[in-house]
């Protein structure tokens, strides 16, 4: 969606979007000089709105929260990759890996 559609969907001003982009909380794609937003940008913007408006989180808190959200997202991608690689192994290797993972989960 373009900039205007994004702002209308969220009912926010262009100044707000610009600040969020300057802060690095949103990183829209750019095509031919126009910003393009996706569903994950809308989800991030709604989270930012909830945190700032409803919960009173300040900019430093938003920075930290968004960094943690990004780390979690990255870890989930890494885990998906590891699970995919594990499923490509033979049965004996998968069985041993599951045993190791179960042992780690019990200790954790």
DRENPA-3360 file (N, C-alpha, C; in nm, 2 decimals, always signed):
BEGIN
1 = XXXXXXXX = +0.08/-0.12/+0.00/+0.00/+0.00/+0.00/+0.09/+0.12/+0.00 ~ +0.04/+0.23/-0.06/+0.12/+0.35/-0.06/+0.11/+0.43/+0.07 ~ +0.18/+0.54/+0.07/+0.18/+0.62/+0.20/+0.04/+0.67/+0.24 ~ -0.04/+0.72/+0.15/-0.17/+0.77/+0.19/-0.26/+0.66/+0.24 ~ -0.26/+0.54/+0.17/-0.34/+0.43/+0.21/-0.30/+0.38/+0.35 ~ -0.17/+0.38/+0.38/-0.11/+0.34/+0.51/-0.16/+0.43/+0.62 ~ -0.15/+0.57/+0.59/-0.19/+0.66/+0.69/-0.34/+0.66/+0.71 ~ -0.42/+0.64/+0.61/-0.57/+0.63/+0.62/-0.61/+0.51/+0.70;
9 = XXXXXXXX = -0.54/+0.40/+0.67/-0.57/+0.27/+0.75/-0.55/+0.29/+0.90 ~ -0.45/+0.37/+0.93/-0.41/+0.38/+1.07/-0.47/+0.51/+1.13 ~ -0.52/+0.60/+1.05/-0.57/+0.73/+1.09/-0.46/+0.81/+1.17 ~ -0.35/+0.82/+1.10/-0.23/+0.90/+1.15/-0.19/+1.00/+1.05 ~ -0.12/+1.10/+1.10/-0.07/+1.21/+1.02/+0.07/+1.17/+0.95 ~ +0.10/+1.23/+0.84/+0.23/+1.21/+0.78/+0.34/+1.24/+0.87 ~ +0.33/+1.34/+0.95/+0.44/+1.38/+1.05/+0.47/+1.26/+1.14 ~ +0.37/+1.19/+1.18/+0.39/+1.08/+1.27/+0.46/+0.97/+1.20;
17 = XXXXXXXX = +0.42/+0.94/+1.08/+0.49/+0.84/+1.00/+0.64/+0.87/+0.97 ~ +0.66/+1.00/+0.94/+0.80/+1.05/+0.92/+0.88/+1.03/+1.05 ~ +0.83/+1.06/+1.16/+0.90/+1.04/+1.29/+0.93/+0.90/+1.31 ~ +0.84/+0.81/+1.29/+0.86/+0.67/+1.31/+0.96/+0.61/+1.21 ~ +0.97/+0.66/+1.09/+1.07/+0.62/+1.00/+1.21/+0.67/+1.04 ~ +1.21/+0.80/+1.08/+1.34/+0.86/+1.13/+1.39/+0.78/+1.25 ~ +1.30/+0.74/+1.34/+1.34/+0.66/+1.45/+1.39/+0.52/+1.42 ~ +1.36/+0.48/+1.30/+1.39/+0.34/+1.26/+1.29/+0.24/+1.30;
25 = XXXXXXXX = +1.17/+0.28/+1.35/+1.07/+0.19/+1.39/+0.99/+0.13/+1.28 ~ +0.99/+0.20/+1.17/+0.93/+0.16/+1.04/+1.03/+0.17/+0.93 ~ +1.04/+0.07/+0.85/+1.14/+0.08/+0.73/+1.06/+0.04/+0.61 ~ +0.99/+0.13/+0.55/+0.91/+0.09/+0.43/+1.00/+0.07/+0.31 ~ +0.95/+0.00/+0.21/+1.03/-0.01/+0.09/+1.01/+0.12/+0.01 ~ +1.09/+0.14/-0.08/+1.08/+0.26/-0.17/+1.09/+0.22/-0.31 ~ +0.99/+0.26/-0.39/+0.99/+0.23/-0.54/+0.96/+0.36/-0.61 ~ +1.05/+0.40/-0.70/+1.04/+0.52/-0.77/+1.02/+0.64/-0.68;
33 = XXXXXXXX = +1.08/+0.64/-0.57/+1.07/+0.76/-0.48/+0.95/+0.76/-0.39 ~ +0.86/+0.66/-0.40/+0.74/+0.64/-0.33/+0.76/+0.54/-0.22 ~ +0.71/+0.57/-0.10/+0.71/+0.47/+0.01/+0.60/+0.36/-0.02 ~ +0.64/+0.24/+0.01/+0.54/+0.13/+0.00/+0.54/+0.05/+0.13 ~ +0.42/+0.03/+0.19/+0.41/-0.03/+0.32/+0.34/-0.17/+0.30 ~ +0.37/-0.26/+0.38/+0.31/-0.39/+0.38/+0.24/-0.42/+0.51 ~ +0.18/-0.54/+0.52/+0.10/-0.58/+0.63/+0.18/-0.58/+0.76 ~ +0.31/-0.62/+0.75/+0.39/-0.62/+0.87/+0.42/-0.47/+0.92;
41 = XXXXXXXX = +0.43/-0.38/+0.82/+0.44/-0.24/+0.86/+0.32/-0.19/+0.94 ~ +0.20/-0.23/+0.89/+0.08/-0.20/+0.96/+0.08/-0.26/+1.10 ~ +0.12/-0.38/+1.11/+0.12/-0.44/+1.25/+0.22/-0.37/+1.34 ~ +0.34/-0.33/+1.29/+0.43/-0.26/+1.37/+0.38/-0.12/+1.41 ~ +0.31/-0.06/+1.32/+0.25/+0.07/+1.35/+0.15/+0.06/+1.45 ~ +0.06/-0.04/+1.45/-0.04/-0.06/+1.55/+0.02/-0.09/+1.68 ~ +0.13/-0.17/+1.68/+0.20/-0.19/+1.81/+0.26/-0.06/+1.87 ~ +0.32/+0.02/+1.78/+0.37/+0.15/+1.83/+0.26/+0.24/+1.88;
49 = XXXXXXXX = +0.15/+0.24/+1.82/+0.03/+0.32/+1.86/-0.02/+0.27/+2.00 ~ -0.03/+0.14/+2.01/-0.07/+0.08/+2.14/+0.03/+0.11/+2.25 ~ +0.15/+0.10/+2.22/+0.26/+0.13/+2.33/+0.26/+0.28/+2.37 ~ +0.25/+0.36/+2.27/+0.26/+0.51/+2.30/+0.13/+0.56/+2.36 ~ +0.02/+0.54/+2.29/-0.11/+0.60/+2.33/-0.17/+0.53/+2.45 ~ -0.18/+0.40/+2.44/-0.25/+0.32/+2.55/-0.17/+0.29/+2.67 ~ -0.04/+0.27/+2.65/+0.05/+0.23/+2.76/+0.15/+0.33/+2.81 ~ +0.16/+0.44/+2.73/+0.24/+0.55/+2.77/+0.39/+0.53/+2.77;
57 = XXXXXXXX = +0.43/+0.44/+2.68/+0.57/+0.40/+2.66/+0.64/+0.52/+2.59 ~ +0.76/+0.56/+2.64/+0.83/+0.67/+2.58/+0.92/+0.62/+2.47 ~ +0.99/+0.72/+2.40/+1.07/+0.68/+2.28/+1.18/+0.58/+2.31 ~ +1.24/+0.59/+2.42/+1.35/+0.50/+2.45/+1.29/+0.36/+2.47 ~ +1.17/+0.35/+2.53/+1.11/+0.22/+2.55/+1.06/+0.16/+2.42 ~ +1.01/+0.25/+2.33/+0.97/+0.20/+2.19/+1.10/+0.15/+2.12 ~ +1.21/+0.22/+2.13/+1.33/+0.17/+2.07/+1.37/+0.03/+2.11 ~ +1.36/+0.01/+2.24/+1.40/-0.12/+2.30/+1.30/-0.23/+2.26;
65 = XXXXXXXX = +1.17/-0.20/+2.27/+1.07/-0.29/+2.24/+1.08/-0.33/+2.09 ~ +1.10/-0.24/+2.00/+1.10/-0.27/+1.86/+1.23/-0.35/+1.83 ~ +1.34/-0.32/+1.90/+1.46/-0.40/+1.88/+1.44/-0.55/+1.92 ~ +1.37/-0.56/+2.04/+1.34/-0.70/+2.08/+1.25/-0.77/+1.99 ~ +1.15/-0.70/+1.94/+1.05/-0.76/+1.84/+1.13/-0.81/+1.72 ~ +1.22/-0.73/+1.67/+1.30/-0.77/+1.55/+1.39/-0.89/+1.58 ~ +1.45/-0.89/+1.71/+1.53/-1.00/+1.74/+1.45/-1.13/+1.75 ~ +1.33/-1.12/+1.81/+1.24/-1.24/+1.82/+1.21/-1.29/+1.68;
73 = XXXXXXXX = +1.17/-1.20/+1.59/+1.14/-1.23/+1.45/+1.26/-1.30/+1.38 ~ +1.38/-1.25/+1.40/+1.50/-1.31/+1.34/+1.52/-1.45/+1.40 ~ +1.50/-1.47/+1.53/+1.52/-1.60/+1.59/+1.42/-1.70/+1.54 ~ +1.30/-1.65/+1.52/+1.20/-1.74/+1.47/+1.24/-1.79/+1.33 ~ +1.29/-1.70/+1.25/+1.34/-1.74/+1.11/+1.45/-1.84/+1.12 ~ +1.55/-1.82/+1.21/+1.66/-1.91/+1.23/+1.61/-2.04/+1.28 ~ +1.51/-2.05/+1.37/+1.46/-2.17/+1.42/+1.39/-2.25/+1.31 ~ +1.31/-2.18/+1.22/+1.25/-2.24/+1.11/+1.35/-2.31/+1.02;
81 = XXXXXXXX = +1.46/-2.24/+0.99/+1.57/-2.29/+0.91/+1.63/-2.41/+0.97 ~ +1.65/-2.41/+1.10/+1.71/-2.52/+1.17/+1.62/-2.64/+1.17 ~ +1.49/-2.62/+1.19/+1.40/-2.73/+1.19/+1.38/-2.79/+1.05 ~ +1.39/-2.71/+0.94/+1.39/-2.75/+0.81/+1.51/-2.84/+0.78 ~ +1.63/-2.80/+0.82/+1.75/-2.87/+0.80/+1.74/-3.00/+0.88 ~ +1.69/-3.00/+1.00/+1.67/-3.12/+1.08/+1.58/-3.22/+1.01 ~ +1.48/-3.18/+0.95/+1.38/-3.27/+0.89/+1.44/-3.34/+0.76 ~ +1.55/-3.28/+0.71/+1.62/-3.34/+0.59/+1.72/-3.45/+0.63;
89 = XXXXXXXX = +1.74/-3.47/+0.76/+1.83/-3.57/+0.80/+1.77/-3.70/+0.81 ~ +1.85/-3.81/+0.82/+1.79/-3.94/+0.83/+1.73/-3.96/+0.97 ~ +1.65/-4.07/+0.98/+1.57/-4.09/+1.10/+1.66/-4.09/+1.23 ~ +1.77/-4.16/+1.22/+1.86/-4.17/+1.34/+1.91/-4.03/+1.38 ~ +1.95/-3.95/+1.29/+2.00/-3.82/+1.33/+1.88/-3.73/+1.38 ~ +1.77/-3.74/+1.32/+1.65/-3.67/+1.38/+1.62/-3.71/+1.52 ~ +1.62/-3.84/+1.54/+1.59/-3.89/+1.67/+1.69/-3.84/+1.78 ~ +1.82/-3.84/+1.74/+1.92/-3.79/+1.84/+1.91/-3.64/+1.86;
97 = XXXXXXXX = +1.87/-3.57/+1.76/+1.85/-3.42/+1.77/+1.73/-3.39/+1.86 ~ +1.63/-3.47/+1.84/+1.51/-3.45/+1.93/+1.54/-3.48/+2.07 ~ +1.62/-3.58/+2.10/+1.66/-3.62/+2.23/+1.74/-3.50/+2.30 ~ +1.83/-3.45/+2.22/+1.91/-3.34/+2.27/+1.82/-3.21/+2.30 ~ +1.73/-3.18/+2.20/+1.65/-3.07/+2.22/+1.55/-3.09/+2.34 ~ +1.50/-3.21/+2.36/+1.42/-3.24/+2.48/+1.50/-3.22/+2.61 ~ +1.62/-3.26/+2.61/+1.71/-3.24/+2.73/+1.73/-3.10/+2.76 ~ +1.75/-3.02/+2.65/+1.77/-2.87/+2.67/+1.65/-2.81/+2.72;
105 = XXXX = +1.53/-2.85/+2.67/+1.40/-2.79/+2.71/+1.37/-2.82/+2.86 ~ +1.41/-2.94/+2.90/+1.38/-2.98/+3.04/+1.47/-2.89/+3.13 ~ +1.60/-2.87/+3.10/+1.69/-2.79/+3.18/+1.65/-2.64/+3.18 ~ +1.60/-2.59/+3.06/+1.57/-2.45/+3.04/+1.46/-2.40/+3.11;
% end
